[in-house]
Amino acid sequence: MQDLVNLLTDLPPLLVYAVAAILVAGETAVIVGLVVPAEATLLTVGFLAYLGTLRLTPAVIVMIAAALVGDTLAFRSGRRYGPRLRSGRWGARIGYERWQKADAMLDRLGGRAMFGARWLAFVRTLAPRLAGGAGMPYRRFAPWNALGVVTWVGASVLVGYLAGESYETVSRYLGKATGAVLVLLIAVIAIVLLGRWLGRNPDPALALARRAAALPPLRWVHQRYGLLFFLLSMRFGPAWAFVANLVFGLGLLLLFALAMAFVVNFVVRHSGLSVVDDVIADWFAARRTEGFAHAADVVVDVMGPKSLVVVVALAAVVLGWRSRAWRRDLVTLVATAGAFLPLVLLAVAERALVSERFILTQHAVVTASLCTLAWLIARRTPWMAGVAVWTVAVVGVVTVSGARLYVGWNTASQLVTSVLLGVMWTAVFMVAWATRARIQNPSPDVPDMSGSAPR
């Protein structure tokens, strides 16, 4: 690191300005940010300003101008090539309905979406192109995007400047955090893919058996003894077939829960968040009183994993028992009367992985329980009531998290791990149910994307 700093301080300041500006502009203009986000460049610029190689005010101005130029070029590229992308091969894979939802979201949030995207690594790389392709007016895009650029660039450069001698530590943890975000995005993609697969194949054992039968080693056996297997399966009947799919599907979900717990634990451990655990714990310890500690203990006990799983089970039975559809397959069972089963699997994973290497806690089950309960109720209410239900669930998660921090039951990194895992675990079944419902009730208004989509 010191060799790199010495090299940069020996270069002409104008060259350093130019290279840094190209890197910052290229993050969105040529999508470099999907590989190397610009935070490291801005931190380096701030540190060089601290050393006196660059001047702080001109450095901030140049970096802001570069980011604005990159976003403008990306916006124009989206405006020019967006329709061609949507009607092309990859656009058809995304689907007309998803493009419409993205357009609706951008239309509803407007420039505020651009302001928020600027603070999210990888997201800000694609946001200007999506805005241009969605037809957002530039006069609506520019002010909010400029506000996001000014605040984000200014804050990043100032952090590098104020870090001073500790710049190497700051940049190391920022690099870890960026890598952790990338791994987390990959995990989110895996969750969506698993949810979509479950939605399309709600009987996982049957679906995998059919795919296995199509493989060359088993194809001959299936062709030769297919009738025998068919007669044998008829003796089991639909009830035993449902049981087999349920057991097999829950086994697959348990393996996925273990894998996801490992990934989320890895992400948080390598994000640098654990560095501030002691600072946060000391802050709460200094303000702890006997009365508030007792109240926090009561909150943690009342909203514990066992009691919440029971509440979810009762709510699932009450809300889903009237419909006999839950007996059809794994997805409909989990989304109705069996909504507590994924929580039990998550609890089993928590028990299996509790050790010094894993910081998974029971709070993951608490978070997943509150999110599952909100999902069950919100699906049967108008959208305004659904927003209220989800708000209550979020308040519940924050309250229990704060109580656990206050009494010192968990560290900040442990709670972040648990909340992430609980939310992501619920998202699997939300995606599966949404996919299942969309397949069963396709919209007649959605046109075929094989040709040119209407604008």
matplotlib code that plots the C-alpha trace (Angstrom):
import matplotlib.pyplot as plt

x = [0.0, 2.8, 4.5, 1.2, 1.0, 4.6, 3.9, 0.8, 2.5, 5.3, 2.9, 1.9, -1.3, -3.1, -2.4, -3.9, -7.0, -7.4, -7.0, -9.3, -11.9, -11.8, -12.3, -15.2, -16.9, -16.3, -18.1, -21.5, -20.5, -18.9, -20.2, -16.8, -18.6, -19.9, -16.3, -14.6, -16.9, -15.6, -15.4, -11.8, -10.9, -12.7, -11.1, -7.6, -8.3, -9.3, -6.2, -3.9, -5.6, -4.7, -1.1, -1.0, -0.6, -4.1, -6.1, -9.3, -11.8, -10.7, -10.6, -14.2, -15.3, -13.5, -14.9, -18.4, -18.1, -16.7, -19.6, -22.2, -20.6, -20.6, -24.2, -25.3, -23.6, -25.1, -28.6, -28.2, -27.0, -30.1, -32.4, -30.8, -30.3, -33.0, -35.8, -33.5, -32.4, -36.0, -37.0, -33.9, -33.0, -32.0, -34.9, -37.3, -35.8, -36.4, -40.0, -42.4, -44.1, -40.9, -40.0, -43.4, -42.9, -39.5, -41.0, -43.9, -41.4, -39.3, -42.4, -43.7, -40.4, -39.1, -35.8, -35.8, -34.8, -31.7, -30.7, -31.0, -29.2, -26.2, -25.4, -25.6, -22.6, -23.4, -26.9, -25.7, -23.9, -27.1, -29.6, -29.0, -29.3, -32.5, -33.9, -33.0, -34.4, -37.7, -38.2, -37.7, -37.4, -33.9, -35.2, -36.6, -33.5, -30.8, -31.7, -32.1, -29.1, -27.0, -28.0, -27.0, -23.7, -22.8, -23.5, -22.0, -18.8, -18.3, -18.8, -16.5, -13.7, -14.0, -13.9, -10.6, -9.3, -10.3, -9.0, -5.5, -2.9, -5.6, -6.5, -5.1, -7.4, -10.4, -9.7, -9.1, -12.4, -14.2, -12.8, -14.0, -17.4, -17.7, -16.8, -19.3, -22.0, -21.2, -21.5, -24.7, -26.1, -25.2, -27.0, -30.1, -30.0, -29.8, -32.8, -34.8, -33.8, -34.7, -38.0, -38.9, -37.9, -40.1, -43.0, -42.7, -42.1, -44.1, -43.6, -39.8, -39.4, -41.5, -39.8, -36.3, -37.3, -38.6, -35.4, -33.3, -35.3, -34.4, -30.6, -28.8, -28.0, -31.6, -33.3, -32.9, -34.2, -37.2, -38.0, -37.7, -39.5, -41.5, -44.8, -43.7, -42.8, -46.1, -48.1, -45.9, -46.6, -50.3, -50.2, -48.9, -51.7, -51.8, -51.6, -48.3, -47.0, -47.7, -45.9, -42.9, -42.7, -43.1, -40.3, -38.0, -38.8, -38.2, -34.9, -33.8, -34.9, -32.9, -29.8, -30.4, -31.0, -27.6, -25.9, -27.6, -26.6, -23.0, -23.0, -24.7, -22.3, -19.3, -20.6, -21.0, -17.7, -15.8, -17.6, -15.7, -18.8, -17.4, -14.8, -17.5, -19.1, -17.2, -17.9, -21.6, -21.7, -19.8, -22.2, -25.2, -23.5, -22.8, -26.5, -28.0, -30.3, -31.9, -35.5, -34.9, -32.8, -35.7, -38.1, -35.7, -35.5, -39.3, -39.4, -36.8, -38.7, -42.1, -41.0, -38.8, -38.5, -40.6, -43.6, -43.5, -43.4, -46.5, -48.2, -47.3, -48.6, -51.9, -52.3, -51.4, -54.0, -56.7, -56.0, -55.3, -57.5, -60.7, -59.0, -58.3, -55.7, -52.9, -53.0, -51.9, -48.2, -45.3, -45.5, -49.2, -48.8, -45.9, -47.9, -51.0, -51.5, -47.8, -46.2, -44.4, -42.5, -39.8, -39.3, -38.7, -36.1, -34.4, -34.4, -32.8, -30.1, -29.5, -29.0, -26.7, -24.5, -24.2, -20.5, -17.7, -17.2, -20.9, -22.6, -26.1, -28.5, -32.1, -32.9, -32.9, -36.0, -37.6, -37.1, -38.3, -41.4, -42.4, -41.8, -43.7, -46.6, -46.7, -46.7, -49.5, -51.7, -50.7, -51.6, -55.3, -55.7, -55.7, -52.4, -52.7, -53.4, -50.6, -48.2, -49.3, -48.8, -45.3, -44.5, -45.5, -43.3, -40.3, -40.9, -41.1, -37.7, -36.1, -37.5, -36.3, -32.9, -32.6, -33.6, -31.0, -28.3, -29.3, -29.1, -25.9, -27.3, -25.9, -23.4, -24.3, -22.7, -24.7, -27.9, -27.2, -26.5, -29.7, -31.9, -30.4, -30.9, -34.5, -35.5, -33.8, -35.3, -38.8, -38.1, -37.6, -41.2, -42.6, -41.0, -42.2, -45.7, -45.7, -44.4, -46.9, -49.8, -48.6, -48.4, -51.9, -53.4, -51.5, -52.4, -54.3, -53.0, -49.3, -48.2, -45.7, -42.2, -40.9, -41.6, -41.3, -43.0, -45.3, -44.1]
y = [0.0, 2.4, 1.7, 2.7, 5.9, 6.8, 6.2, 8.4, 11.3, 11.3, 11.8, 15.2, 16.3, 16.9, 13.3, 12.1, 14.3, 12.9, 9.2, 9.5, 11.3, 8.7, 5.9, 7.7, 8.5, 5.0, 3.4, 4.2, 5.3, 2.0, -0.1, -0.5, -0.3, -3.8, -5.0, -2.1, 0.4, 3.9, 4.2, 3.2, 5.9, 8.6, 7.5, 7.6, 11.1, 12.2, 10.7, 12.3, 15.6, 14.9, 14.4, 17.6, 16.0, 17.3, 20.2, 19.2, 21.6, 21.1, 17.4, 17.3, 19.5, 17.4, 14.1, 15.5, 16.7, 13.3, 11.4, 13.7, 13.2, 9.4, 9.3, 11.5, 9.3, 6.2, 7.9, 8.8, 5.2, 3.8, 6.2, 5.2, 1.5, 0.7, -0.2, -2.4, -4.2, -4.8, -6.3, -8.4, -11.8, -10.9, -8.5, -11.2, -13.4, -10.7, -10.6, -7.8, -7.9, -7.2, -4.4, -2.9, -3.2, -1.5, 1.3, 1.6, 1.7, 4.4, 6.4, 6.2, 7.0, 9.3, 11.0, 9.8, 6.4, 7.9, 9.6, 6.4, 4.3, 6.6, 5.3, 1.6, -0.1, -1.9, -0.5, 3.0, 1.5, 0.4, 2.9, 5.7, 3.3, 1.9, 5.4, 6.4, 3.2, 3.6, 7.0, 9.1, 12.8, 14.2, 17.2, 14.8, 12.6, 15.3, 17.2, 14.1, 12.4, 15.5, 15.7, 12.0, 12.6, 15.7, 14.1, 10.7, 12.0, 14.7, 12.2, 9.6, 12.1, 13.6, 10.2, 9.5, 13.0, 12.6, 9.1, 10.5, 8.0, 5.3, 5.4, 1.9, 0.4, 2.3, 1.2, -2.4, -2.7, -0.8, -3.3, -6.2, -4.6, -4.2, -7.8, -8.8, -6.8, -8.7, -12.1, -10.9, -10.0, -13.4, -15.0, -12.9, -14.1, -17.7, -17.1, -15.7, -18.6, -21.2, -19.5, -19.4, -23.1, -24.0, -22.0, -23.8, -27.2, -27.3, -31.0, -31.1, -34.9, -35.5, -32.7, -34.0, -37.6, -36.7, -34.8, -37.7, -40.1, -38.0, -38.4, -41.0, -43.5, -43.7, -43.1, -46.8, -48.0, -45.7, -46.8, -50.5, -50.5, -47.3, -49.2, -51.1, -47.8, -46.3, -49.2, -49.1, -45.4, -45.9, -48.2, -45.4, -43.0, -39.2, -39.1, -41.0, -39.0, -35.8, -37.1, -38.1, -34.7, -33.0, -34.9, -34.6, -30.9, -30.1, -32.0, -29.8, -26.7, -27.7, -28.0, -24.6, -23.1, -24.4, -23.1, -19.7, -19.4, -20.2, -17.5, -14.8, -15.6, -15.3, -12.0, -10.3, -11.7, -10.3, -7.0, -5.4, -4.9, -6.8, -4.0, -1.8, -4.5, -3.5, 0.2, -0.3, -2.7, -0.2, 2.6, 0.5, -0.7, 2.9, 3.8, 0.6, 0.9, -1.7, -0.7, -0.6, -3.8, -5.6, -4.3, -5.4, -8.9, -9.1, -8.1, -10.7, -13.4, -12.6, -12.3, -15.4, -17.9, -20.6, -18.3, -16.6, -20.0, -21.0, -17.7, -18.2, -21.8, -20.7, -17.9, -20.2, -22.7, -20.1, -18.3, -21.4, -24.2, -23.2, -23.7, -27.4, -26.2, -26.6, -30.4, -30.2, -29.6, -28.3, -24.6, -24.3, -26.1, -23.8, -20.7, -21.7, -24.1, -25.2, -21.7, -22.7, -25.5, -23.3, -21.7, -25.1, -25.8, -22.5, -23.3, -26.7, -25.0, -22.5, -25.4, -27.2, -24.2, -22.5, -22.4, -19.8, -19.9, -19.1, -16.1, -17.2, -16.7, -17.4, -13.9, -15.3, -17.4, -14.3, -12.2, -14.9, -15.5, -11.8, -11.5, -14.7, -13.6, -10.2, -12.1, -14.4, -11.5, -8.9, -11.3, -11.3, -7.5, -4.3, -2.8, 0.0, -2.5, -4.7, -1.7, -1.3, -4.9, -4.9, -1.7, -3.4, -6.4, -4.1, -2.3, -5.6, -6.7, -3.4, -3.5, -7.0, -6.3, -3.2, -5.1, -7.8, -5.2, -3.3, -6.3, -7.5, -10.8, -10.3, -8.1, -5.9, -8.2, -11.2, -9.3, -8.1, -11.7, -12.9, -10.3, -10.8, -14.5, -14.2, -11.8, -13.8, -17.0, -15.5, -14.2, -17.7, -18.6, -15.2, -15.6, -19.2, -18.3, -15.3, -17.5, -20.2, -17.7, -16.1, -19.5, -20.5, -17.2, -15.8, -12.2, -12.0, -8.5, -9.4, -9.6, -12.1, -10.8, -13.0, -10.1, -6.3, -5.1, -2.2, 1.1]
z = [0.0, 0.9, -2.5, -4.3, -2.2, -3.0, -6.7, -6.7, -4.8, -7.4, -10.3, -11.6, -9.9, -13.3, -14.3, -11.0, -11.4, -15.0, -14.1, -11.1, -13.1, -15.9, -13.3, -11.6, -14.9, -16.2, -13.3, -14.9, -18.4, -19.4, -16.5, -14.8, -11.5, -11.8, -11.3, -9.4, -7.6, -7.4, -3.6, -3.5, -6.1, -4.1, -0.9, -2.5, -3.8, -0.3, 1.2, -1.5, -0.5, 3.1, 2.0, 0.0, -3.4, -4.4, -3.2, -1.4, -3.0, -6.6, -6.1, -4.9, -7.8, -10.4, -9.0, -8.9, -12.5, -13.6, -11.9, -13.4, -16.9, -16.5, -15.4, -18.2, -20.8, -19.2, -19.3, -23.0, -23.7, -22.0, -23.9, -27.2, -26.8, -24.2, -26.7, -28.7, -25.5, -24.4, -27.7, -28.1, -26.9, -23.3, -23.0, -23.9, -21.2, -18.6, -19.7, -20.6, -17.2, -15.3, -17.6, -16.9, -13.2, -13.4, -15.4, -12.9, -10.0, -11.7, -12.6, -9.0, -7.3, -10.0, -9.3, -5.7, -7.0, -8.6, -5.4, -3.4, -6.1, -6.0, -2.5, -3.4, -5.0, -8.3, -8.3, -9.2, -12.2, -13.9, -12.5, -15.1, -18.0, -16.6, -16.1, -19.7, -21.1, -19.1, -20.7, -17.6, -18.6, -18.2, -16.3, -13.8, -13.7, -13.5, -10.2, -8.0, -9.6, -9.1, -5.4, -5.0, -6.8, -4.7, -1.4, -2.2, -3.8, -1.2, 1.7, 0.1, -0.5, 3.0, 4.6, 2.7, 3.8, 7.5, 7.6, 7.4, 8.6, 9.1, 5.4, 4.8, 7.5, 6.1, 2.5, 3.5, 5.3, 2.5, 0.0, 2.2, 2.5, -1.3, -1.8, 0.9, -1.0, -4.2, -2.5, -0.9, -4.3, -5.6, -2.7, -3.5, -7.1, -5.8, -3.6, -6.5, -8.7, -6.0, -5.3, -9.0, -9.4, -6.5, -7.9, -11.2, -9.6, -6.4, -6.2, -6.1, -5.8, -8.9, -10.9, -10.1, -10.8, -14.2, -15.0, -13.8, -16.0, -19.0, -18.4, -20.6, -17.8, -16.6, -19.9, -20.9, -17.6, -17.9, -21.4, -20.6, -17.2, -17.4, -17.3, -14.2, -12.5, -13.4, -12.0, -8.8, -8.4, -8.8, -5.7, -3.6, -4.5, -4.3, -0.5, -0.3, -3.3, -1.4, 1.6, -0.5, -2.1, 1.3, 2.9, 0.0, -0.5, 3.2, 3.0, 0.1, 2.0, 5.0, 2.9, 1.4, 4.9, 6.0, 2.8, 3.1, 6.8, 5.9, 3.1, 5.2, 8.1, 5.7, 4.3, 7.6, 9.0, 6.0, 5.8, 8.6, 10.7, 13.6, 14.2, 15.7, 17.8, 21.0, 20.4, 20.1, 23.0, 25.2, 24.2, 25.2, 28.4, 29.5, 29.2, 30.7, 33.7, 35.8, 34.8, 31.0, 31.2, 32.8, 30.1, 27.4, 29.0, 28.9, 25.2, 24.3, 26.3, 25.0, 21.4, 21.5, 18.6, 20.2, 21.0, 17.5, 15.7, 17.6, 16.7, 13.0, 13.1, 14.6, 12.1, 9.2, 10.3, 10.8, 7.5, 5.3, 6.7, 5.0, 1.6, 0.8, -1.8, 0.7, 0.2, -3.4, -3.2, -1.1, -2.1, -1.4, 2.0, 3.0, 1.9, 3.8, 6.7, 6.8, 7.0, 10.3, 8.6, 7.1, 10.5, 12.1, 9.4, 10.1, 13.8, 13.1, 11.0, 13.8, 16.2, 13.9, 13.2, 16.6, 17.3, 17.6, 13.8, 13.1, 14.6, 13.6, 16.5, 17.4, 16.2, 12.7, 13.6, 15.2, 12.1, 9.8, 12.0, 12.0, 8.2, 7.6, 9.7, 7.9, 4.5, 5.5, 6.6, 3.9, 1.1, 2.2, 2.8, 0.6, -0.1, 2.4, 5.2, 3.9, 4.2, 7.8, 8.6, 7.1, 9.0, 12.3, 11.4, 10.8, 14.0, 15.8, 14.3, 15.2, 18.8, 19.5, 17.9, 20.1, 23.2, 22.5, 22.0, 25.1, 27.4, 25.7, 24.5, 21.0, 19.2, 16.3, 13.7, 15.1, 14.8, 11.3, 10.3, 11.9, 10.3, 6.9, 7.1, 8.4, 5.7, 2.9, 4.2, 4.0, 0.5, -0.9, -0.2, -1.2, -4.6, -4.9, -4.0, -6.4, -9.2, -8.5, -8.5, -11.8, -13.5, -12.3, -13.2, -16.2, -17.1, -20.5, -21.1, -21.2, -24.8, -26.3, -26.0, -28.9, -31.2, -30.7, -27.5, -27.7, -26.2]

ax = plt.figure().add_subplot(projection="3d")
ax.plot(x, y, z, "-o")
ax.set_aspect("equal")
plt.show()
